[in-house]
């Protein structure tokens, strides 16, 4: 079962790029680092932060929204 933190990160990505792409972005980045959604926490987000931000920002055209999204994820990472 995925952690609440995992669900919060997915929700943030979905808010930025939509429900069709959001979950897949997070899942692929965690999988590439061998991180399980059922143990995902803020310290692990730090390890995949750049990858999730980079993948998500490919779908965001507005530079201000890109910066806002990255700031939100960095805040979540602590």
JOSUL-V625266 format. One record per residue. N is the residue number from 1. PHI is phi in whole degrees, -180 to 180 (none if undefined). OMEGA is omega as a letter, one per 40 degrees, with the letter a starting at -180 (999 if undefined). D_CENTER is the distance of its C-alpha to the mean C-alpha in Angstrom with 1 decimal. Layout:
BEGIN
N:PHI:OMEGA:D_CENTER + N:PHI:OMEGA:D_CENTER
END
This chain:
BEGIN
1:none:a:17.6 + 2:-68:i:13.9 + 3:-72:i:13.6 + 4:-63:i:13.2 + 5:-62:i:10.5 + 6:-58:a:8.5 + 7:-63:i:9.7 + 8:-66:i:8.8 + 9:-66:i:5.0 + 10:-60:i:5.8 + 11:-61:i:8.4 + 12:-65:i:6.8 + 13:-69:i:5.3 + 14:-61:i:8.8 + 15:-62:a:10.5 + 16:-84:a:9.8 + 17:-127:i:10.7 + 18:101:a:12.4 + 19:-70:a:12.7 + 20:-74:a:14.0 + 21:-103:a:11.2 + 22:-54:a:8.0 + 23:-60:a:8.5 + 24:-64:i:9.8 + 25:-60:a:7.1 + 26:-65:a:5.1 + 27:-58:a:8.8 + 28:-65:a:10.2 + 29:-69:i:8.3 + 30:-67:a:9.2 + 31:-61:a:12.5 + 32:-65:i:13.3 + 33:-103:i:13.2 + 34:70:a:15.0 + 35:-99:a:12.8 + 36:-91:i:13.7 + 37:-59:a:11.7 + 38:-82:i:15.0 + 39:-130:a:14.9 + 40:-70:i:11.3 + 41:-143:a:11.6 + 42:-61:a:11.0 + 43:-66:i:13.1 + 44:-75:i:11.1 + 45:-61:i:7.8 + 46:-57:a:10.3 + 47:-75:a:11.2 + 48:-119:a:8.1 + 49:-57:a:6.9 + 50:-63:a:9.1 + 51:-65:i:8.3 + 52:-65:i:4.7 + 53:-63:a:6.5 + 54:-62:a:9.5 + 55:-65:a:8.8 + 56:-68:a:7.5 + 57:-67:i:10.5 + 58:-62:a:12.8 + 59:-102:a:13.0 + 60:-111:a:13.5 + 61:-90:a:17.2 + 62:-80:a:17.8 + 63:-58:i:17.5 + 64:-66:i:17.4 + 65:-68:i:14.4 + 66:-60:a:12.6 + 67:-65:i:13.7 + 68:-64:i:13.0 + 69:-64:a:9.3 + 70:-63:i:9.1 + 71:-62:i:11.6 + 72:-64:a:9.8 + 73:-67:i:6.8 + 74:-63:i:9.8 + 75:-64:i:11.8 + 76:-66:a:9.7 + 77:-75:i:10.1 + 78:91:999:13.7
END
